[in-house]
Amino acid sequence: MAEGQLASERVSPLKNFVAGGVGGACLLLAGHPLDTIKVRLQTQPKASCSQYVLYTGTYDCIRKTVSREGVLGLYKGMGAPLAGVAPMMAISFFGFSLGKQLQQAENGKRLTHTQIFLSGCLAGVFTTVIVAPGERIKCLLQVQASSGQSRYAGPLDCATRLYKEQGIRSVYKGTVLTLIRDVPSNGLYFLTYEYLKNFLTPEGQRSKTPLTLPAILLAGGIAGILNWTIALPPDVLKSNFQTAADGKYRGLVDVLRMVLREEGPKGLYKGFNAVFLRAFPANAACFLGFEVALKGLNWLAPSL
């Protein structure tokens, strides 16, 4: 088993950028419905003695959403991520490939697992510029749909009103939590995929034998699950912070304190089932789209 990626393999940030955009589109189409369920479960009010919870679990949330809003209700708020997910994943794969390129040695030494992890962390930093406002808008639209109130007509209206009411700071509300979620989780995400990709490819044939379809899907799916294993707690905090009324929380520590006080540690894993049901197919689709696109680009422009 190789310790890391071969440094002699040429890394093309440009090709990774384009192929990452294709992968991002595949991820969104496969995973958005369960992302909607995840956000609604994370942000629903805590049950009181006189009030039942709106959704008792993942299946109940899916059933009620489809019953009240139809299948398209599962795609509420998709406009914002649809406009952002392709460039987001493009930048993510670009950042990852750039990180690997910056750490490649001249002597052909393999990149270590630590170097691959750090390259993934760089990808998380790069994507925050797009992810933070996109997630803010997406979460607001998903929550308003479940509450029955229609404050925003759509993603563009939401972004415009947030900016007009409180400026760019409101659009980027939750950026620090997005960084806390995405930097380490992206490091683990790409490390897992690269490790499994090497593990599932015969020794000595990694530059000649392409990954098989089952291998790509397996490596991508497992990478997605491990990614969300460490990303879910800060994601819960981010969803609550981004959808809360202005002034409800003073900051990260305040959100954490309130969630723990009201729901205990298990509150940090609200939406667990929806996240992990989504993680495997969505990320398997993402890496499949990426690998297919990258193979096509290598065939069209081998010297690029």
Buried (B, 14 or more C-beta within 10 A) or exposed (E): EBEBBBBEEEBBBEBBBBBBBBBBBBBBBBBBBBBBBBBBBBBBEEEEEEEEEBBEBBEBBBEBBBEEBEEEBBBBBBBBBBBBBBBBBBBBBBBBBBBBBEBBEEEEEBBEBEBBBBBBBBBBBBBBBBBBBBBBBBBBBBBBBBBEEEEBEEBEEBBBBBBEEEEEEBBBBBBBBBBBBBBBBBBBBBBBBBBBBBEBBEEEEBEEEEBEEEBBBBBBBBBBBBBBBBBBBBBBBBBBBBBBEEEEBEEBEEBBEBBEEEBEEEBBBBBBBBBBBBBBBBBBBBBBBBBBBBEBBBEEEEEE
